[in-house]
Amino acid sequence: MTPPSARPIRSPNRLGSLSLALVSEHASPLATLGGVDAGGQNVHVACLAGALADRGHRVTVYTRRDARGLPTVSRLRPGVTVHHVPAGPAEQLPKDELLPHMREFAYYLMRHWQENGAPDLIHSHFWMSGLASLAAARELGLPMLHTYHALGTVKRRHQGAADTSPPARIGCEREVGFGSDRIVATCRDEVTELARMGLPENKADVVPCGVDSERFRPDGPVAERGTAHRHRLLQLGRLVPRKGAALSIAALAHLPDAELLIAGGPPPNRLDSDPEVRRLHALARAAGVHHRVRFIGAVPCDAVPDLLRSADVVLCPADYEPFGIVPLEAMACGRSVVASAVGGQLDTVADRETGRLVPPGDALALAEATAELLADEPVRRAYGEAGRRRVLSRYDWSQVAAATERSYRSVLTGRLVAAGART
């Protein structure tokens, strides 16, 4: 193995075709969205990998093998492969149970890169990926950037005793932050939170998540709608309490002409046995709106744009949201959004321009903002058009990939300068 001090450093001025390792231990870009641990990070990693490949780079996504029979390497699209890392049992596990397997994950990366050639740069996603990547980066002397996607301090603040994260999470997140060459934060709120953790603000670049503006667009097929209700509200995403589906149900009691479609969670044939679905059904019955709430379960990626285009308003009422990709997808489809004023949604949703921002946890405020939009179709249309323009100007994946590449270039420049200073 070449010792770290002797490894050649790639010049940032010759970025033509880098070999990039995106490490995403629990969030495979091949996963079906809507499960407990399958959501925005899966989309982010898949789309970022593709956009970087479009810029001429060779990208491999390293994710944990979570099923028997998966090939070691799968081709996601031209320029992007997915490498399934054997770490722990080959079965789906909750992400909060994966920490004991990260040492095995790290050792596999080390051995694989020693034997098959190391990437030019590592970009890890989520804190456990960061731990595994940091161990390999230190051993092999590789540059590394990290994106958290969510922070343990925020989760603990909002969930308290219900937080199932390993107790070591926050300390490990600090270790990853200090050990990486650069942090790629997805919103300004995250940089503020990192500073509270003691990490220097100037170590972070803010690069948002993106949206595929060609796939998510106002024109295109529309999912079927019935005629029983005048308006359709849509909530889309992982079916976990913090996403606020209970709040949407409570708001629905004040919106008599609307139905609420809740997309996400287990496959449709397993909805009836899901504890969160049962809880939400009970809340809907208690609120007298159960006949206007419909659960459709996990949604294939290809069906998401059609579903968004079928909605009059898309609801995103999370208690907290590290970034939140659904508002962007809705805006790209020309749909107005009502979202809680938290996390990344403070950056993406322009209040009274592309939708409405409301206080988190306030069902009446959510209902009032939604009612205003349902009552005024020209405003809904104007918000949708403004949302589409906002996506095209700031959040298209080509722009996100370019900004991410600038962070890569900054890291490589810093290493090159440091190497010159040592000689």
Secondary structure by P-SEA (a helix, b strand, c coil): cccccccbbbbcccccccbbbbbbcccccccccccccccaaaaaaaaaaaaaaaabbbbbbbbccccccccccccccccbbbbbbbccccccccccccccaaaaaaaaaaaaaaacccccbbbbccaaaaaaaaaaaaaabbbbbbbccccaaaaaaccccccccccaaaaaaaaaaaaccccccccaaaaaaaaaaccccccbbbbcccccccccccccccccccccccbbbbbbccccccccaaaaaaaaaacccbbbbbbbccccccccccaaaaaaaaaaaaacccccccccccccccaaaaaaaaccccccccccccccaaaaaaaaabbbbbbcccccccccccccccbbbcccccaaaaaaaaaaaaacaaaaaaaaaaaaaaaaacccaaaaaaaaaaaaaaaaaaaaaaaaaac
